[in-house]
Amino acid sequence: MSYSWSSPAHEDFVESLASKLMANGVMVRLDKWDLKEGQDKFAFMESMVTDPEISKVLVICDSHYKAKADARKGGVGTETEIISAEIYGQVNQEKFIPIVVEYDASRQAVLPTFMKSRIYIDLSNDDVYGDGFDQLLRAIYDRPKYKRPELGAAPEFLDDALATAIPVREFQALRSATEEGKATADGLEAAYLKRFQVELGKLLVPKEIADYDDEIVAAIGRAKPLRDQFDQYVSMKAAFAQDAPRACRRVLELLEHILGLRTPPEGMTSYREEWFDVYRFLGWEFMLLTVAALLREQAWQTLDQVCSEVFVFHRNGDQRDRSFLEFEPYLRSLDERRNKRLGLRRISIQTDMIHDRVSTSGTTFNEMMQADAFLSLRSVVQQPEGQTRDFWFPRTLLYLDGNRLPLFVKAGGGAIKAGLLKALGVADAKEFAARFEKVAAALNNFGNWRMDSEFIDLRSATNVAQLSV
């Protein structure tokens, strides 16, 4: 520790700081402790620089130290010459840490000239001492508070081999306008989704080959950048819409467009139905991401609107209108053909794929399971009178491992419970219980809801007991 014997109080401060460092596992060399009678004080000073066991030098800066250092007077002046030569001559400049204990009349930190440009640690008063001491310990132990994240891979959309390219510029313009509340946001959203739809249209797999499921898997893989950008887009829409259903109308238009992509384009007279499984997969995935974002923002009215929406598309020249149930797929190309052809013996390849596509910075798989369970629950309690056959099957719950989903655990709280019931389209817990149990009784308490030997326990996962009271 390099300091000036400015006053008894300052000496006490320095010794107290040294003692605190020792108490925190830092071996400190201090003149009062280590310089004995008969020893060469200049050699002691020089050892601060030359001794390989000394990794840090704390320069305690007050006005007396500054004056002596700038004038090169006394012991401080000698130390300054040694330290400044080391600082300007060596690469490792982190060895010398300025400790500010005083400010001048202009509220500028008191530092000697040779350390003016250095990043310092402030121990000048009781208000900052605690944080400053923590900062000092982190510097000594090389445990910085802010750590550089690991370097990731280059974005997939930069790969020229990809058939799709995400509309980056359009999305950034939309994001900025949305965040700033500009009136141009709606027009920018329309332009963005138009480009997005163009890229989606490039994913069709019209190949008459024995292993066309490979092409479907590859196409789904190429769509990953679009999937991740859609996740950002729908999360942004849910966050800024403030549960205004109309604000999400273009999201629903995009989902409706995906339904249209599942039908053979004009002029295609020969095709396999499974070629369009890439769009069935993406429609399922995008619907889950949409509902997951709305659940995250507790946008109950908008969720009710999504589940009440009539999606209109054309199939072989005929106009069709469907509910959200149209987005729940069973992909034979994957779960049957591919599973058997490659001998994978997986319960559900499509579920494995949607699980493996989750990005660390986006919607979590747990949130997607909650969306899956919500849509299933909605399909149960809104089952038409006299029917027990059109359901949303929550296949992602294959990964649940017997736990209840966090959002539905919170259904014990009044606000969450009331919101969920509203989004499920029922008036109250009594109506929910009556509707759910009626379907459950007709289906032997969902005893046949299985994937291979795994039972999909919708009742437990969605905390039906709590929603019913």
C-alpha positions as CSV (number, residue, x, y, z in Angstrom):
1,M,0.0,0.0,0.0
2,S,1.4,3.3,-1.1
3,Y,0.2,6.3,0.9
4,S,1.2,9.6,2.6
5,W,1.5,10.0,6.4
6,S,-0.9,13.0,6.1
7,S,-2.3,12.8,9.6
8,P,-2.9,10.3,12.4
9,A,-6.5,9.9,11.2
10,H,-5.4,9.1,7.7
11,E,-2.8,6.6,8.9
12,D,-5.6,4.9,11.0
13,F,-7.8,4.8,7.8
14,V,-5.0,3.1,5.9
15,E,-4.3,0.6,8.6
16,S,-8.0,-0.1,9.0
17,L,-8.3,-0.8,5.3
18,A,-5.3,-3.1,5.4
19,S,-6.8,-5.0,8.3
20,K,-10.1,-5.4,6.5
21,L,-8.3,-6.8,3.5
22,M,-6.4,-9.2,5.7
23,A,-9.7,-10.4,7.2
24,N,-11.0,-11.1,3.7
25,G,-8.1,-13.3,2.8
26,V,-5.8,-10.7,1.2
27,M,-2.2,-10.7,2.3
28,V,-1.2,-7.1,2.7
29,R,2.3,-5.6,2.8
30,L,2.2,-2.3,4.8
31,D,5.2,-0.3,6.0
32,K,4.0,-0.1,9.5
33,W,3.9,-3.9,9.7
34,D,6.7,-4.9,7.4
35,L,9.4,-2.2,7.5
36,K,11.7,-2.8,10.5
37,E,14.4,-0.7,12.1
38,G,17.7,-1.0,10.1
39,Q,16.0,-1.9,6.8
40,D,16.4,0.1,3.6
41,K,13.1,2.0,3.1
42,F,13.9,2.6,-0.6
43,A,14.5,-1.1,-1.2
44,F,11.1,-1.7,0.5
45,M,9.5,0.8,-1.8
46,E,11.1,-0.8,-4.9
47,S,10.0,-4.2,-3.8
48,M,6.4,-3.2,-4.5
49,V,7.2,-3.2,-8.2
50,T,9.9,-5.9,-8.4
51,D,8.6,-8.6,-5.9
52,P,6.7,-11.2,-8.0
53,E,4.6,-12.1,-4.9
54,I,3.0,-8.7,-5.0
55,S,0.1,-8.7,-7.5
56,K,-1.5,-5.3,-6.7
57,V,-0.4,-2.0,-5.3
58,L,-3.0,0.2,-3.7
59,V,-2.3,3.9,-4.1
60,I,-4.2,5.8,-1.4
61,C,-4.8,9.2,-2.9
62,D,-5.4,12.3,-0.8
63,S,-4.3,15.9,-1.2
64,H,-1.0,15.4,0.7
65,Y,-0.1,12.3,-1.5
66,K,-1.0,14.3,-4.7
67,A,1.2,17.3,-3.7
68,K,4.2,15.2,-2.9
69,A,3.8,12.9,-5.9
70,D,3.4,15.8,-8.3
71,A,6.5,17.6,-6.8
72,R,8.4,14.3,-6.5
73,K,9.2,15.1,-2.8
74,G,9.9,12.8,0.1
75,G,9.1,9.1,0.2
76,V,5.9,9.5,-1.8
77,G,8.0,11.2,-4.5
78,T,10.4,8.3,-4.6
79,E,7.5,5.8,-4.8
80,T,5.9,7.9,-7.5
81,E,9.0,7.7,-9.6
82,I,9.1,3.9,-9.2
83,I,5.4,3.4,-9.8
84,S,5.1,5.8,-12.8
85,A,8.1,4.2,-14.5
86,E,6.4,0.8,-14.0
87,I,3.0,2.0,-15.3
88,Y,4.4,3.6,-18.4
89,G,6.9,0.9,-19.1
90,Q,4.8,-2.3,-18.5
91,V,1.8,-3.8,-20.2
92,N,0.1,-5.0,-17.0
93,Q,-1.2,-1.7,-15.7
94,E,-3.9,-3.3,-13.6
95,K,-1.3,-3.9,-10.8
96,F,-1.7,-0.3,-9.6
97,I,-5.2,0.6,-8.3
98,P,-5.9,4.3,-7.3
99,I,-8.0,4.5,-4.1
100,V,-9.7,8.0,-3.8
101,V,-10.3,9.1,-0.3
102,E,-10.8,12.9,-0.9
103,Y,-12.5,15.3,-3.4
104,D,-11.4,18.9,-4.1
105,A,-13.6,22.0,-4.0
106,S,-14.8,21.3,-7.5
107,R,-16.0,17.8,-6.6
108,Q,-13.1,16.3,-8.6
109,A,-11.4,13.2,-7.3
110,V,-8.0,14.0,-5.8
111,L,-5.5,12.1,-7.8
112,P,-1.8,12.6,-8.6
113,T,-1.1,13.7,-12.2
114,F,0.4,10.4,-13.2
115,M,-2.8,8.6,-12.3
116,K,-5.4,11.2,-13.5
117,S,-6.6,9.0,-16.4
118,R,-6.9,5.8,-14.3
119,I,-10.1,4.2,-13.2
120,Y,-10.2,4.5,-9.4
121,I,-12.1,3.0,-6.5
122,D,-14.0,5.5,-4.2
123,L,-13.6,5.0,-0.5
124,S,-14.1,8.7,0.3
125,N,-17.0,8.5,2.8
126,D,-19.2,6.0,4.6
127,D,-22.0,6.2,1.9
128,V,-19.7,4.7,-0.8
129,Y,-17.2,2.7,1.4
130,G,-19.2,-0.6,1.3
131,D,-19.7,-0.7,-2.5
132,G,-16.1,0.5,-3.0
133,F,-14.6,-2.1,-0.7
134,D,-16.6,-4.8,-2.6
135,Q,-15.3,-3.4,-5.9
136,L,-11.7,-3.5,-4.5
137,L,-12.0,-7.2,-3.4
138,R,-13.4,-8.1,-6.9
139,A,-10.4,-6.3,-8.5
140,I,-7.9,-8.1,-6.2
141,Y,-9.4,-11.5,-6.7
142,D,-10.1,-10.9,-10.4
143,R,-13.9,-11.6,-9.9
144,P,-15.5,-8.8,-11.9
145,K,-19.1,-7.9,-11.3
146,Y,-19.8,-7.6,-15.0
147,K,-18.7,-10.6,-17.0
148,R,-18.4,-10.9,-20.7
149,P,-21.0,-13.5,-22.0
150,E,-19.7,-16.4,-24.0
151,L,-19.3,-15.8,-27.7
152,G,-22.2,-17.3,-29.6
153,A,-22.4,-18.6,-33.2
154,A,-23.1,-16.3,-36.1
155,P,-26.9,-15.8,-36.8
156,E,-28.3,-18.5,-39.0
157,F,-29.8,-16.0,-41.4
158,L,-26.3,-15.0,-42.5
159,D,-25.7,-18.5,-43.9
160,D,-26.0,-18.2,-47.7
161,A,-26.9,-21.9,-47.9
162,L,-30.3,-21.2,-46.2
163,A,-33.3,-20.9,-48.5
164,T,-35.0,-18.4,-46.2
165,A,-33.8,-15.0,-45.0
166,I,-35.4,-13.3,-42.1
167,P,-36.6,-9.7,-42.8
168,V,-34.2,-8.1,-40.4
169,R,-34.4,-4.5,-41.6
170,E,-38.2,-4.5,-41.6
171,F,-38.4,-6.0,-38.1
172,Q,-36.0,-3.5,-36.7
173,A,-38.1,-0.6,-38.1
174,L,-41.2,-2.2,-36.7
175,R,-39.6,-2.7,-33.3
176,S,-38.4,0.9,-33.1
177,A,-41.8,2.3,-34.1
178,T,-43.6,0.1,-31.7
179,E,-41.4,1.0,-28.7
180,E,-41.6,4.7,-29.5
181,G,-45.4,4.5,-30.0
182,K,-45.3,5.9,-33.5
183,A,-48.3,6.0,-35.8
184,T,-46.4,4.3,-38.5
185,A,-46.1,1.1,-36.5
186,D,-49.2,-0.5,-38.1
187,G,-48.0,0.1,-41.7
188,L,-44.5,-1.2,-40.8
189,E,-46.1,-4.3,-39.3
190,A,-48.0,-5.0,-42.5
191,A,-44.8,-4.5,-44.6
192,Y,-42.8,-6.8,-42.3
193,L,-45.4,-9.6,-42.4
194,K,-45.6,-9.4,-46.1
195,R,-41.9,-10.1,-46.3
196,F,-42.2,-12.8,-43.7
197,Q,-44.9,-14.6,-45.7
198,V,-42.7,-14.5,-48.8
199,E,-39.9,-16.3,-46.9
200,L,-42.4,-18.9,-45.4
201,G,-43.5,-19.7,-49.0
202,K,-40.0,-20.9,-49.9
203,L,-40.2,-23.9,-47.5
204,L,-42.5,-26.2,-49.4
205,V,-41.0,-29.7,-50.0
206,P,-42.4,-30.9,-53.4
207,K,-40.1,-33.9,-53.8
208,E,-41.2,-37.4,-54.9
209,I,-38.4,-39.3,-53.1
210,A,-38.4,-42.2,-50.7
211,D,-36.9,-40.3,-47.8
212,Y,-38.9,-37.1,-48.2
213,D,-39.2,-36.9,-44.5
214,D,-35.5,-35.8,-44.5
215,E,-36.5,-32.9,-46.7
216,I,-39.3,-32.0,-44.2
217,V,-36.9,-32.0,-41.3
218,A,-34.4,-29.9,-43.3
219,A,-37.1,-27.4,-44.2
220,I,-38.2,-27.1,-40.6
221,G,-34.6,-26.5,-39.7
222,R,-34.3,-23.8,-42.3
223,A,-37.3,-22.1,-40.8
224,K,-35.5,-21.8,-37.4
225,P,-34.4,-18.1,-38.0
226,L,-38.0,-17.3,-38.9
227,R,-39.3,-19.1,-35.9
228,D,-37.0,-17.2,-33.6
229,Q,-37.9,-13.8,-35.1
230,F,-41.6,-14.6,-34.9
231,D,-41.0,-15.4,-31.2
232,Q,-39.5,-11.9,-30.7
233,Y,-42.3,-10.3,-32.8
234,V,-45.2,-11.9,-31.0
235,S,-43.6,-11.3,-27.6
236,M,-43.3,-7.6,-28.5
237,K,-46.9,-7.4,-29.7
238,A,-48.2,-9.0,-26.5
239,A,-46.1,-6.7,-24.3
240,F,-47.1,-3.5,-26.0
241,A,-50.8,-4.3,-26.8
242,Q,-51.9,-4.0,-23.2
243,D,-54.5,-6.7,-23.7
244,A,-56.2,-4.9,-26.6
245,P,-57.4,-7.8,-28.9
246,R,-57.4,-5.6,-32.0
247,A,-53.7,-4.9,-31.6
248,C,-53.0,-8.6,-32.4
249,R,-55.1,-8.8,-35.5
250,R,-52.1,-9.1,-37.8
251,V,-50.7,-12.0,-35.8
252,L,-54.0,-13.8,-36.4
253,E,-53.8,-12.9,-40.1
254,L,-50.3,-14.5,-40.3
255,L,-51.5,-17.7,-38.6
256,E,-54.4,-17.8,-41.0
257,H,-51.9,-17.4,-43.9
258,I,-50.0,-20.5,-42.7
259,L,-53.2,-22.5,-42.9
260,G,-53.5,-21.5,-46.5
261,L,-49.9,-22.8,-47.1
262,R,-51.0,-26.3,-46.1
263,T,-53.0,-26.7,-49.3
264,P,-51.5,-27.4,-52.7
265,P,-50.7,-24.2,-54.6
266,E,-52.4,-23.6,-57.9
267,G,-51.1,-25.7,-60.7
268,M,-49.9,-28.6,-58.5
269,T,-51.9,-31.6,-59.6
270,S,-49.8,-34.3,-58.0
271,Y,-48.6,-34.2,-54.5
272,R,-48.2,-36.0,-51.2
273,E,-50.2,-34.6,-48.3
274,E,-47.1,-35.0,-46.0
275,W,-45.2,-32.5,-48.1
276,F,-47.1,-29.7,-46.3
277,D,-46.2,-31.0,-42.9
278,V,-43.6,-28.3,-42.6
279,Y,-46.4,-25.7,-42.5
280,R,-48.4,-27.9,-40.1
281,F,-45.4,-28.0,-37.8
282,L,-44.8,-24.2,-38.0
283,G,-48.5,-23.4,-37.6
284,W,-48.5,-25.5,-34.4
285,E,-45.3,-23.9,-33.2
286,F,-46.4,-20.4,-34.0
287,M,-49.7,-20.8,-32.3
288,L,-48.0,-22.1,-29.1
289,L,-45.6,-19.1,-29.2
290,T,-48.5,-16.7,-29.6
291,V,-50.5,-18.2,-26.7
292,A,-47.3,-18.4,-24.6
293,A,-46.6,-14.7,-25.1
294,L,-50.2,-13.7,-24.2
295,L,-50.2,-15.9,-21.1
296,R,-46.9,-14.3,-20.0
297,E,-48.5,-10.9,-20.3
298,Q,-51.7,-12.1,-18.7
299,A,-53.6,-10.8,-21.8
300,W,-56.8,-12.6,-20.9
301,Q,-59.2,-10.8,-23.3
302,T,-56.8,-11.3,-26.3
303,L,-56.4,-15.0,-25.4
304,D,-60.2,-15.4,-25.5
305,Q,-60.2,-13.6,-28.9
306,V,-57.5,-15.9,-30.3
307,C,-59.5,-19.0,-29.2
308,S,-62.7,-17.6,-30.6
309,E,-61.2,-16.5,-33.9
310,V,-62.6,-18.0,-37.1
311,F,-59.7,-18.8,-39.5
312,V,-60.7,-18.8,-43.1
313,F,-58.6,-20.4,-45.9
314,H,-59.1,-22.2,-49.1
315,R,-58.6,-25.9,-49.8
316,N,-58.8,-27.3,-53.3
317,G,-61.0,-24.4,-54.4
318,D,-63.3,-24.6,-51.4
319,Q,-63.5,-22.0,-48.6
320,R,-63.1,-23.4,-45.2
321,D,-63.5,-21.9,-41.7
322,R,-61.9,-23.4,-38.7
323,S,-61.0,-22.7,-35.1
324,F,-57.7,-22.7,-33.3
325,L,-58.0,-26.5,-33.2
326,E,-56.9,-26.6,-36.9
327,F,-53.3,-25.8,-35.7
328,E,-53.0,-29.0,-33.5
329,P,-51.3,-31.5,-35.8
330,Y,-50.3,-35.1,-35.9
331,L,-47.4,-35.3,-38.4
332,R,-47.4,-38.8,-39.9
333,S,-44.3,-37.9,-41.9
334,L,-42.3,-37.6,-38.7
335,D,-44.0,-39.7,-35.9
336,E,-44.8,-42.6,-38.2
337,R,-42.8,-42.6,-41.4
338,R,-39.5,-41.2,-40.1
339,N,-39.7,-43.0,-36.8
340,K,-40.1,-46.3,-38.5
341,R,-37.8,-45.7,-41.4
342,L,-34.8,-44.8,-39.2
343,G,-35.7,-47.1,-36.3
344,L,-35.7,-44.1,-33.9
345,R,-38.2,-45.6,-31.4
346,R,-39.2,-42.1,-30.2
347,I,-42.6,-41.5,-28.6
348,S,-43.0,-38.3,-30.7
349,I,-40.4,-36.9,-33.0
350,Q,-42.4,-33.7,-33.6
351,T,-42.6,-33.0,-29.9
352,D,-38.8,-33.7,-29.6
353,M,-38.2,-31.2,-32.4
354,I,-40.3,-28.4,-31.0
355,H,-38.5,-29.0,-27.6
356,D,-35.1,-28.8,-29.2
357,R,-35.8,-25.6,-31.2
358,V,-36.3,-23.5,-28.0
359,S,-33.9,-20.5,-27.9
360,T,-32.2,-19.6,-24.6
361,S,-33.1,-15.9,-25.0
362,G,-36.7,-16.4,-26.1
363,T,-39.9,-18.2,-24.9
364,T,-39.1,-21.1,-22.7
365,F,-40.3,-24.6,-23.3
366,N,-42.1,-24.5,-20.0
367,E,-44.1,-21.5,-21.3
368,M,-44.9,-23.5,-24.5
369,M,-46.1,-26.4,-22.4
370,Q,-48.4,-23.9,-20.5
371,A,-49.7,-22.6,-23.8
372,D,-50.3,-26.2,-25.0
373,A,-52.2,-27.1,-21.8
374,F,-54.2,-23.9,-21.9
375,L,-55.4,-24.6,-25.5
376,S,-56.3,-28.2,-24.5
377,L,-58.2,-27.0,-21.5
378,R,-60.1,-24.4,-23.6
379,S,-61.0,-27.1,-26.1
380,V,-62.4,-29.3,-23.3
381,V,-64.5,-26.7,-21.6
382,Q,-65.8,-25.3,-24.9
383,Q,-66.8,-28.7,-26.3
384,P,-70.0,-28.3,-28.2
385,E,-73.1,-29.8,-26.6
386,G,-73.4,-33.6,-27.3
387,Q,-69.8,-33.9,-28.7
388,T,-66.6,-35.2,-27.1
389,R,-64.3,-35.6,-30.0
390,D,-62.6,-32.3,-31.1
391,F,-59.8,-31.6,-28.7
392,W,-56.4,-29.9,-28.7
393,F,-54.1,-32.7,-27.6
394,P,-51.3,-31.3,-25.4
395,R,-48.5,-33.5,-26.7
396,T,-45.7,-31.3,-25.3
397,L,-46.8,-32.4,-21.8
398,L,-44.8,-35.5,-22.6
399,Y,-41.9,-33.5,-21.1
400,L,-43.7,-32.4,-17.9
401,D,-42.5,-35.2,-15.6
402,G,-45.6,-35.2,-13.4
403,N,-45.3,-31.6,-12.2
404,R,-48.0,-29.0,-12.4
405,L,-47.4,-26.0,-14.6
406,P,-46.4,-22.8,-12.7
407,L,-49.1,-20.5,-14.2
408,F,-51.8,-23.0,-13.1
409,V,-50.3,-23.4,-9.7
410,K,-50.8,-19.7,-9.3
411,A,-54.5,-20.2,-10.0
412,G,-55.0,-20.2,-6.2
413,G,-54.6,-16.4,-6.4
414,G,-57.7,-14.4,-7.3
415,A,-56.4,-12.4,-10.2
416,I,-54.7,-15.2,-12.0
417,K,-57.7,-17.5,-11.5
418,A,-60.2,-14.9,-12.7
419,G,-58.1,-14.2,-15.7
420,L,-57.7,-17.8,-16.7
421,L,-61.4,-18.5,-16.4
422,K,-62.1,-15.4,-18.6
423,A,-59.6,-16.6,-21.2
424,L,-61.1,-20.1,-21.1
425,G,-64.5,-18.6,-22.0
426,V,-66.4,-19.5,-18.8
427,A,-68.2,-17.2,-16.4
428,D,-66.9,-18.6,-13.1
429,A,-65.3,-21.6,-11.4
430,K,-68.7,-23.3,-11.1
431,E,-69.3,-23.3,-14.9
432,F,-65.7,-24.4,-15.5
433,A,-66.1,-27.3,-13.2
434,A,-69.4,-28.4,-14.7
435,R,-68.1,-28.3,-18.2
436,F,-64.8,-30.0,-17.5
437,E,-66.2,-32.8,-15.4
438,K,-68.9,-33.5,-18.0
439,V,-66.3,-34.1,-20.7
440,A,-64.0,-36.0,-18.2
441,A,-66.9,-38.4,-17.3
442,A,-67.6,-39.1,-21.0
443,L,-63.9,-39.8,-21.6
444,N,-63.2,-42.0,-18.6
445,N,-61.3,-39.2,-17.0
446,F,-59.1,-38.8,-20.1
447,G,-57.8,-42.3,-19.6
448,N,-57.0,-42.7,-23.3
449,W,-55.0,-39.5,-23.4
450,R,-51.7,-41.3,-23.9
451,M,-48.6,-41.1,-26.0
452,D,-47.2,-44.7,-26.2
453,S,-47.4,-45.7,-22.6
454,E,-47.1,-42.2,-21.2
455,F,-50.3,-40.7,-19.7
456,I,-50.9,-37.1,-20.5
457,D,-52.5,-35.8,-17.2
458,L,-54.2,-32.6,-18.2
459,R,-56.2,-32.5,-14.9
460,S,-53.1,-32.4,-12.7
461,A,-51.0,-30.3,-15.0
462,T,-53.5,-27.5,-15.2
463,N,-54.5,-27.6,-11.5
464,V,-58.2,-28.2,-12.3
465,A,-59.1,-28.8,-8.6
466,Q,-58.1,-25.2,-7.9
467,L,-59.8,-23.7,-10.9
468,S,-63.0,-25.5,-10.0
469,V,-63.6,-23.8,-6.6
